[in-house]
Amino acid sequence: MGWNSWNKFQCHVDENLLRQTADAMVQSGMKDAGYQYVIIDDCWQVSREKNGNIVADAEHFPSGIKKPLPITFTAKV
């Protein structure tokens, strides 16, 4: 089960917000209730590489897109 960013934040997402959200999920008991994922719905990407890979917005996600959530969510597990 997961929590999706779109309904609350739409395109106003960044690395810090997702870290805070993951921490709040743990602190509020959502993790214990079965929530395992923070889903970034849209607006985290800026373009595609020539090979088709999506490029994350480096301004809003300075650690890249793979790093923020594993650090936050698993650190509190």
Secondary structure, 3 states (H helix, E strand, C coil): CEEECHHHHCCCCCHHHHHHHHHHHHHCCCCCCCCCEEECCCCCEEEECCCCCEEECCCCCCCCCCCHHHHHHHHCC
